[in-house]
Amino acid sequence: MSLFKQSLQDIHTKLNNKELSVTDLVDESYRRIGEVEPKVKAFITLDEEQARAGAKQLDEQLTSTNPGERGLLFGLPIGIKDNIVTEDLLTTCASQFLSNYNPIYNATVVKKLKSAQAITIGKMNMDEFAMGGSNENSSYYPTRNPWNLDYVPGGSSGGSAAAVAAGEVYFSLGSDTGGSIRQPASYCGVVGLKPTYGLVSRFGLVAFASSLDQIGPLTKNVEDAAYVLQAIAGHDPLDSTSAVVDIPDYLSDLTGDVRGLRIAVPKEYMGAGVDKEVKQRIVEALAVLESLGATWEEVSLPHTEYAVATYYLLASSEASSNLSRYDGVRYGVRAKDTENLTDVYLKSRSQGFGSEVKRRIMLGTYALSSGYYDAYYLKAQKVRTLIKQDFDKVFESYDLIVGPTAPTTAFRIGEQVNDPLTMYLNDILTIPVSLAGVPAISVPCGLSNGLPVGLQLIAKPFNESTILRAAHAFEKHTEHHQLVPQL
């Protein structure tokens, strides 16, 4: 039995009883990586030397400290998405532009994980600059879905989700701009949590769309997600968008009790475009929650149909601004054989960025340009407000919104890569949540044709406790999260 199939509490008990060492856990991670990584390709960079040195230091603490003095995530091998900066460890954003970028500082979430005494195994593959929904836009190689290697793992945090599903790391961090934690979690059959915007610091996250980006965990189960969120949530003065809120004890809320919970099911989330088998898995999941004492009713989020267009205007506009700093001068790879400064800009950006990144920069620059700003960007901001108001209105009467995470299961590699509009529509059920800034989680709720289906639970801002409680109760009464791919 893989060590990573055991619960966090079981692992810590064995560490405390000297039945297991942190070195054993790190060995297990690299053993599994050696076994499956040639097939899955979830990593861009491994940090084996530092990981083993860190494991040795923590093993020394096993004999010199009491359990209560150790970090919340003591000894657990983890993966970090490659757009979260790590000191002295390459952070490439899966782009050739940053293929030589070795940061001189850690992101706040990385500092917090180090304080919790987790061990970083390496940096995870992703869509370049987090722009994509399939992980096929990585400038290195596509990550493959452990459930079927001919299928995508989802994106942009595809490497983070695939590594957890394949048992290469105990958990990982991803980033979610329009669904990039939840959608790959759904495709790979793991748990993916997007916190409320502002709950987790963005300091050290390479910016894609600053008003949307959020860091969150991908884990094997809901309890582990609560552990990781406990470790990384909280105000950060280095992040101007970080919220000043009290952080509850998320673990104490995992009571399994959902009696009286009022659930809303948007008809737009179960309508045209959602696969029949996916709908069936959601109906079955609702029946489980209902059997536990929750109630549900159909509601409407009427502006959902405008969410994808709104998102791609706003996200691309912010991306065009954020990515203007990549010019071949300050950092990153500079083009050779240039004759003047304009040549440096032109050739460095042409050679450094991939086609999807260029597409979004051009779309965003157009939307922000004189004569089009009011017609596109400003209009999109107004529609974003309407989408947020849809959620506010539903939450006046309900505790949770529930539906599918994605309209279909994972699709084949190469099937949609040349059709960006179809690719964008895969995020139609996750994008509204990001635009509203509310928290959501994706948990496995069954299979369709051998591929995982995700159940999405959405709550009011800073009400992560409710979605964790409901997701944990669902998990306790089903076995979907125990299914693993047979690589």
Secondary structure, DSSP 8 states (H G I E B T S, - for coil): --GGGS-HHHHHHHHHTTSS-HHHHHHHHHHHHHHHHHHH--EEEE-HHHHHHHHHHHHHHHHHS-GGGS-TTTT-EEEEETTB-BTTB---TT-GGGTT---SS--HHHHHHHHTT-EEEEEE--SGGG--SSSTT-SS----BTTBTTB---SSSHHHHHHHHTTSSSEEEEEESSSTTHHHHHHHTSEEEE--TTTB--TTB--S-TTT-EEEEEESSHHHHHHHHHHHBS--TT-TT--------GGGG-----TT-EEEEEGGGGSTTS-HHHHHHHHHHHHHHHHTT-EEEEE--TTGGGHHHHHHHHHHHHHHHHGGG-SSSSSS---SS--SHHHHHHHHHHHHS-HHHHHHHHHHHHHHSTTTIIIIIIHHHHHHHHHHHHHHHHHTT-SEEEEESSSSS--BTTSSTT-HHHHHHTTTTTHHHHHHT--EEEEEEEEETTEEEEEEEE-STT-HHHHHHHHHHHHHT--GGG-----
